[in-house]
């Protein structure tokens, strides 16, 4: 067994040959490398699969033997300073490595088809493979310096992948925003690492925790200083995991390709901050007030992310804010000391959210066949609708992920979120009320996404003969202001046009059309509407290829069954507490934290808490269905037109409340505007002031001195007559005047 652990250090480097070969090939043999094309996906998937097998084997050994292994070697030795590199294999490492490799493999398979028609296909797979290498190096690191190195490599890869389509200004701005925001947290992380080394004299986790705990216990360290160091370390996790107030980069990061959102911004990179806090929890737990601050930031992020997701129109941005909120749940669990619940929710959320992002990519892929490559349209949920009969497999997979994130049993996120809600009641009733309310908001906005995308009628774009643009045939109105007559009239027009183009529509499913653009711009014509000599083509969406559906199918299986590892079974530990597979897996880490499992509830308490949390989720689903499900449109019209006619002031008040919530959510809580005014505007104002001072004052003094010298020189040259005796007389006169002035003054 130990022989196997000795070679665990190669785990991060197994997938490294792919980006190296692609990079060298593009430099030395560009034509041959490009001709291989999609063959580069095979070694990427193969090498990452080897890492997965290795990680699973090590995890099974840890579950059976509760064994932690650390292998280090010296890199730099100078007098009293020694820097070591190595690998630490414990339950936290094995959980993260399995998570990274499983999601990474499925995303690579999915990307092979999704990016197949992009000119940057090779560049994409090189970035992805290097990102997997950096992330695996991060989770297997045995000291803080090694973590920081791979932490920055992960940030570099995310910068490259977010700005993958760098010719689009929105993508270029998004990657710069992510880079700058994460630099704030990374700078704090670096300062915290240096402060801890100055205090303890070690970077290694084992030595660091032991020395630090002794210093705290013996009161031999300044608590203010170590608290500041801990806060700086936590700042790195806040930025990387998109916690309030450094969350502003995550929604804009959706400008990258959708597989990047599934891998980086759902399962791996944003989870790096959670991993860092979990790794350093033995340090945080002995510092007063730090755990309370972690829990406070977590609960603020939970509520803030959920409210910002309520009114978003972009499907990927809505999922991004959902990710932010769920990461807040994990941070809350770590802050209240519920170590197992945080890692459990990290696992379940990763698979469920990866399924949702890949499902959204399949939706975008199908919508691009209708409107052409236009992210503003193909990702806008308001312009979708009625996709159930066109993309049924994607619909079922997306519904499964939606139900899981809402906390509906027996899906994955139900087990982990219910445990966090239960532990939050034990910590603080106020935090528990906010967490439970946010669970209802989660169910609301997730089903809003689902209903806007798949229910109702498919929204075709056309212009009527008056020249006005009608964006959709089915629009949702809260107060029933949209008349159904116009909808029926538009559908009657479309049905007539469809009958006229019967021959074209009959061959819709048989004929294949060639892809002529670099990105997927496939147009499958359904009908043509002449308008002032112009022809506009429309089409229905279509289901994605099998290579995109297969990863979604496997993620759906994970979403169905991975939650069962947290079910307590009839086995007890020495304290008489129920155990489950996750408890046995995390047992060494729990001992490291000087904690025991919090899973002390019996089945009666479990069912009681589950009934409460599921009821909240179903209430959120009901409210979302009431407002957004087309089948309830007549009920909405009757309710709002009759219920509020007799109480008109109540209707006005409710409209104002809804408008305030909508504006708050749609404008991202005004945080971006605040940063733009205070930080960006302040920095620009300071730069303009500095520029003015440099040009007018510094350059002005220099220019004035030069002008004076020029004037004096031009004046003196007319005094000279060419006689030396005159020059000597003038010189002696100046000396005499100077001596007289000096003698008079002194």
N, C-alpha and C positions, 0 to 999 in steps of 0.2 A: 504493500500500500504506500509506504513512504517513498518507494522508488517511483511510483506514479506521480506523487506530489512534487518530486524534485524537478520534474519537467513541466510543471504548471506555468513557469515563467514564459514559456513559448506561446501561451494562449493569445496574447495580444498581437503577436507577430505572424501568426499563421496566415491571416488574410492580407498581409502587407505586400506580398509579391505582385498582386494584381495592379494596384496603382503604380508601383514602380515599373512594371513591364509596360503598362500603357503609356506612362510618361516618357520612358526611354524610347519606346517604339514610335511615338509621335514626333520625337526630336530627331531620331536617326533614320527611321524607316516609315515616314508618314503615310505613304501610299499603301504599303503592305499592311500596316496596322489598321488603316481605315477599311481596307478591303475585307478584313476579318469580320468587321461589323459586330453583329449580335452574338458572335461566338464568345466574346469576352464576358458575357453574362454567366456562362457555364463555370469557368474557374472561380468566379466570385461566389456563386452559390455553393460550389463544391467545398471550397476552403472554409467558408463560414459553417457549413454542415459538419465539418470535422471538429471545429471549435464547439459546436453544440453537443456532439457526442462526448467529447472530452469533458465538458461542463456537467452534463447529466451524470456521467460516471463518477466524477468527484462529489456531486451532490448526494448520490445514493450512498457513497461511503460515509459522508458526514451524517446523514440521517441514521445510519446504522451504528456508527461508532462515536458520534459527537466529537469529531477530531478537528482541531484548528492547526494549520500548518503555515509557517512563515519561512521563506527562503530568501536570504539577502547576500549580497556581495558588495565589497567596498569599491567605491568609484573614485573618491578623492580622500586622501589622508594627509593632513598638514598639522603637525604639532598636536594641539588638543582638538582640532576640528576634523570630523570624519563624516563623509557623506556616503550613504549606502543606497543602493537600488535593490529591489527585490519584488517578490510577489507574496501576498497574504491571501490565503484560501480559507475562508470561513463561510458560514451560512449566508451572510449578507452578500459576499462576493459571488457565491454560486447562484443565488437568486437573480442578481443583476446580470450575470453572464448568460444564464438561460434565457432571460427576458430579452436581452439585446440580440442574441443569436436567432431565437425563434422569430421574433418580429422582423429582424433584419433579413433573414432568408425569404420570408414571405413577401416583404416589400421589394426585394431584388427580383423575384419572379414576376411580381406585378409590374415592376418598372420596365422589364424587358419588352413588354407589349406597349405600355403607356408611353414610353420614350422612344419607341422604335423608329419613328419618323422625324425625330429631331436631329439636327446637325450636331448637337453637342452630346450625342449618345455616349461616346467613349469618355468624354470629360465627366459626364454624370456618374458613370460607374466607377471611375477613378476616385472621384470625390466621395462616393458612398462607401467604397471599400476602405479608404483612408479614415473616414469617420468611424467605421466599425472598429478599426484598429485602435484609434484614439480612445474610443469609449471603453473597449475591453481593457486597455492599459490603465484607464482611470479607475475602474472598479477593482482591479487586481493590485493596485499600488499599496506599498507597505509603509509609506511615510508621506508627510505633507508636501515635501518638495516634488516628489514624483507625481503626486496628485495634481499639483499646480502646473507641471509641465504638460501633462495630458489634458488638464482642464483648458489650457490655452489652445492646444491642438484641436480639441472639440469645438471651441469657439471659432477658430479659424475655418474649420470645415463647415460649420453652420453659416458663417459669413459667405463662403463660396457657394453654398447650396441655396441659400435664400436669394442671393443675387445671381442665380444661374442664368436667367434670361436678363442679362445686364443691359441689353439694348433698350429695355423698357424702363422709362424713368421711375415708375413706381417701384419696380424691383430693385433698382439701384439705390433709391432712397430707403427702402425697407432694410436692406442689408447694412447700410451705413447706420441706420437707427438702432438695429440690433447690436452692431459692433460697439457703438458709443455707449449705449445703455449698459451692456455687459462689462465694459471697461470700468464703469463706476464700481460695480460689485467686485470685479477681479482685483482692482487696486486695493479695496478694503481687505480682500482675502489675503493678498500678499503682505500687507501690513500686519494682519493678525497672525500669520505664520511666523513672521520675523519677531513679533512681540512674544509669542509663545516660546520660540527658540531662545530668546534672551532671558526668559524666565526659567525654563527647564533645562536648556542646553541639549535638547534632543528633538529630532524630527520624527523618529519612529513612534508609531502609535502605542505600542506596548510600553515602552519606556516613558513616553510622554504622559500617558494616563496615570501610570504608577507614580511618577515624580510629582505631577501636578496635584494628584489627590493627597499625597503626603504634605505638600506645601500648604494646601488649603486646610487640612486637618490640624496641622501644627501652627497655623496662623503665621506663616513665614513669608507671605507674599502680600503685596498691596492689592486689595480686592477691587479698588477702582480701576487699576491698570489691567488686571486680568479680565474684568468685566468688559472693558473697552476692547481688549483683544478678542474676546468671544463675540462681541457684537460685530466686529470687523470680519471675523470668519463667517458669521451668519449673513453678512451683507453679500458675500459671494453667492451663497445659496439663494438669497432673495432675488438677485438679478437672474441667475441661471434658471430658476424654477418659476420665474414670472410672478413673484409675489408683490403685493402692494408695498411701496409705490413704484417699483421698478418693473412693472408689468407691461409697459406701453409698447415694448418691441414685439410681443408675441402676436397680436392680431395682424400687424403689418408683415410679419414673417410669412404669412400665408401667400405672399406673392411668388414664392418658390413653387416648383412642381408639387403636385398633390402627394406623391409618394414620400417626398421630404417631410411634409406635414405629418404623415402617418408615422414615420420613423423617428424624426427628431423631436417634433413638437407634440407627440402623444405618448411615446413609450420610452425614449432613451435620454435625449439631451436635457429636456426639462426635468426629467427624473434625477439628473445628476445632483441638483441642489438638495433633493430629498435624501439621496444617498449620502451626501456630505454631512448633513445634519445627523443622519442615523449613525454614520461612522464616528462622529465626534460627540455623540450623545453622552458617553461616560464622562466627557470633559464638561459639557454644558450642565449636566444634572447636579454637579457639586457647586456651581456658582449661583449665588442667590439672584433671583429675579430673571435670569436668562430664560428659563423654561416658560415663565409667564409671558415674556416678550415674544417668544416663538409662538406660543398658543394665541396671543393677541393678534400678531401678524397673520397667522393662519385663519382665524375666524373673520378678520376683516377681508381677506382675500376671498374666502368662501362666499360671503354675501356680495361683495363688490363684483366679482366675476359673474355671478348669477344674474344680478340686475343689469349688467351691461350686455348680456346675451339676449335680453328679452325682445329687443326691437331691431336687431341687426338683420340686414337683407342678404348679405353675402353668406352663403352656407358654410364656407370655411372659416370665416371670422366668427360666426356663431359657435362653431365647434371649438375654436381657439379660446373664446371666453369660457366655454364649458370646461376646457382643459385647465384654465387658470383657476376656476372654482374648485375643481376636484383636487388639484394640487394643494389648494388651501386646506381641504379636508385632511390630506396627508400631513401637512405641516401642523395642523391643529392636533392631530393624534400624537405626533412626536412631542409637541409642547406639553401635552397633558400626561406624558409618560407611557402612552399606549403604543409601545414599539411594534408589537406584532400586528396590531390593527393597521398601522401606517404602511408597513411593508405588504400586508395582505391587500390593502386597497391599491397600492402601487402595482401589484400584479394584475388584479382584476381590471383596473381602469386601463392599463396598458393594452390589453387584448381587446377590450370593448371599444376604446377610442381609436385604436388602429383599424378596427373593423369599420367604424363610422367614417374615418377619413378615407379609407380605400373605397367605401361605398360612395362617398361624395365625389371621389375622383371618377368613379364609373358614371355617376350622374353628369358630371361636367363633360366627360368624354362623349356621352350620348347627346347632350345639349349642344355641343360644338358642331355636331352634324346638322343641326337645325339653323343656328344663327351664325355659323362660321366661328373662327377663333377670335372671341371677344370676351375676356374675363368679366367685364362689367355686366354682360348679359348671361353668359353660360354659368355663372355662379350666383346669379340673383334669384333668390327663392320666390320673390314676388312674380317673376316672369316665368316660373315653372308651373307645376300642377298637372295632375292627371297622368303621372308617369307609371302608375301601377301596372297598366296593361301593356306598356311598352318595355319596361325593364323589370319584370316580375322577380327575377332572382336577386337583383340588386335591392329591390324593395323589401324582400323578406329578410335579407341580411341586415339592411339598415334598420328595419323594425326590431330585429333581435338586439342589435347594439343599443338602440334607443330604449327599449324596455330594460336592458341591463343597467344602463346609466340612471334610469329612473328609480332603480331599486326594486324591481318586480321579481319575486321569487319564481323559480329557483335559479335565476341567472346570476352571473358572477358577482356583479357589483352589489347585489342585495346583501350578501353575507358580510362583505367588508364594510360597506357603509353602515349597516345596522350595528356592527360592533363599535364603530367610531361614535355613532349617536348614543349608544349605551354607555360608553366610557365617558363621553362628554357630560352626561347627566351626573355622573359621580364626581366630576371635577368642578363644574360650575353650572347652575341652572340657567344663567343668562346665556352662556355660550351654547348650551344645549338647545335652548329655544331658538336661537339664531340658526344653529346647524339644522334643526328640524324644519324650520321655515324655509331655509334654502333648499332642502330636499324637495319640498313642494314646488319651489320655483324651478328647480332642475327638471322635474317632470313636466312643468308647463312649457318651458322654452324648448325642450327636446321634442315634445310632441308638436309644438308649433312648427319646428323645422320639418318634421315628418309630414304633417298635414299640408303645409304649404307646398311641399315638393311632390308628394305622391297622390294626394286626394284632389277632387274636383275635376276640372277639364284641362286638357293640355292647352297652353297659351301660345297661339301662333301670333306672329307679328305681321301686321299689314297696315296699309294706309287706306283710309276710305276715300271716296271720290271728292270729298270736300277739301282734301289735302291735309286734314288733321290726323295726327298719329294716335292710334288706339293701341296701347301697349299690351293689353291682355283682354281676352274674352271673358275671363272669370276674375273678378276682383272682390276682395273681402272688405266689407265695411262693417265697422263695429255698430253703427247706428242704423244700418239698413238704408243708406242713402243711394246706393247704386241700384238702379231699376233693373228688374229682371227682363223687361221688354227688350232693352238694348242687347242683352246677352242672347236672348232667343233670336232676335233679328240678325245678329252677327253669325250665329251658328247656322241660321237658315241660309245666309249668303255663302258660308263656307261649304255647306252641303251641296248647294247648287254648283259651285265651282268644282267640287269634287266629282259630281256627276259628269260635268263637261270634260274633265280630265280622267275619265275612267280608265282609259287605256294606259295612261302613265302610272296610275296608282296600282293597276293590276300587276304590273311587272316590278313593283317596288321591292319585293323580297327576293326576286330572282337575280336581278342584275347587280354586279359588283362594279363599283366605280374606283377609278385609279386615284391615288393620293398624289397630289402634285406639289404640295407645299412642304416646308421643312417641319412645321408642326402640324398636328392632325387638323386638317381643314376639310374634312370629308363632307360633301354635300350630297345627300340622297334626295333628289327632287320628288316632291309629292304633288304639288300643284303650282301653277304659275298664274299670277294675277297681273294683267296688263294695266298700266297706269301712266297716262300721258306719254306713251311711246316707250316706257320702261317696263322691264319684266323683273318681277320679284319671285324668287324660288322659296318654297317652304317644304318642310319634310317633317316626319315624325322621328322621335328618338328611337334608338335601337339598343339592344342589349350588348354588353361588352363581350370580348372574346374569352375563351376558356382559360387562357393564361392569366387573365385578370380576375376571373370568377373563382378559380381554384384557391388562391390565397384567401379570398373572402370566405370561402367555404370552411377552410381550416380555422380561420379566426372565429368563425361562428361556432365551431365545435369547442374551441377554447372558452368562448363566452358562455357556452352552455354548461361546461363541466369543471372549469378551473376553480370555481367557487367552492366546490365540495371539499377542497383540502382544508377549509376552515371550519367544517362541521365537527363539533365535539362528538367523540365516540366513547364507548364504555371502557375507558382506561384512565386511571388516575395517577397523579404523581405522588410524591411523599406527603404533600400537604392536603391530599384529598381533592384536588382540583381536576376538572375534566381536561383532557388533552385532545389535540387533533394533530393531523399530519404537520401542519405549519408550526405548532408548538414544539414538536419533536425536532423539526428541522432547525428551528431557531434556538434550541436549548443552549448551545454554547454561547451565543450572543447574549441571551438573557442572563446567563451567569456572569458574563463580562459586565453587564449593566447592574449587577447586584439586584436584579428584579426577578419576580416570578410572574407566571402567566396571569393576566387579568381575566382569563376566561373561566371565572368561577360561577357563572350563572348556570342554573339547571334548565331543563327543557321547558318547564312552565314559565320561567322568567324570559327565556329566549322567545317563546311564542307570544308572550304578552308584549314585549318590546317590538317584535316583528310586526304584530298586528297594528301597532301605533304607526310605525314608519311606513308600512305599506298603505295604510289609510291616507296618510299625507300624500304619498305618491299618486294614488288613484284620484285624490281630490284635484291635484295639479293637472292630471290628464283630463279630468272632466272639464275643468275650466278651459283648457286649451281646445278641447273638442267643441265646447259650446261656442267659442269665438271663431274658430278656424275651420271646423269640419263643415263642408258644403251641405251635408244632409241636415244640418241644424239651422240653415239660413232662414227658413220660414219661422222657426221658433225664435230666432234672434229678432227678426223683424216684429213679430207679435209682441215679444217681451219689451223691447225698447220703445216701440211706438205706442203701446197701450199702458205699460207699467209706469212710464215716466210722463205721460201726458197730463195726468192728474197731479203730479208732483214735479212740475217743471224746474223749480230751483234745485231739486235733488239731481236731476239730469245734468244741469249746468255744472253743479259741483263735481259730479262723477266724471264728466267730460274733462274738466280742468285737472282733476287728479290723474286721469289716464294720460292726458297730454303732457303733464309734468314728468310722469314716469317715462313716457315715450321719448321725450326730448333728452332726459337724463341718460337713457340707455343708448339712443341713437348717436348722441354726441360724446359717447365714451366717458360719461361722468365728468366731462369738462377737464379731465386731467391733462389731456394733450394740449388743450388750449391754455391751461395754466402754465404748463412747461414752456409752451411757445412764447407766452408773454413774459414770464418771469425769467426763465433760464436763457432761452434762445434770444429773446428780445433784450434781456439784460447784458448778455455777452456781446451781442451786436452793438448795443449802445456804448459799452465800454471800449469795444474795438474802434468805433467811430470817434469816440473822445480821444483815445490814444493816437489815432491817425491824425486828428486835428492838431493835437499837441505836437506831434512829430513834425508835421508840415509847417504849422504856423509859428511854433515857438522854437523848437530845435533848429529846423531849417531856416527859420526867420533870423535867428541870431547869427547863424553862419553866413547867410546871404547879406545881412547888414554889415558885418565885419568885412566881407569881401568888397562890398560897394564902397565902404569908407576907404579901404586901402586903395581901391582903384581911383577914387576921387583924389586922394592925397597924392598918389603917384602921378596922376595926370597933371595935378597942380604944380608939383615940385619940378617936373621936367621943363617947365617954362622959366623957372628961376635960374637954372644953370646957364652960365655964359661961356664956359670952357676955360676959365682962368682959375689956377690953383690958389693963388693968393686970395681971391674972393671966397673960395670954399673954406680956406683956413680962417678967414675973418668971420664968416658966418658961423662956423663951428665954435670958435672961441666966444662969440656972442651968446650962443645957446648955453654954453657951459657957465658963463658969467651969470646969465639970468637964472639958471637952475641953482647956483650957489647962493645967490641973493634970496631966492624964495626959501631955500632950505635954512639959511641963517636967520631969516625973519620968523619962520615958524618954530624952529627948535632952539 
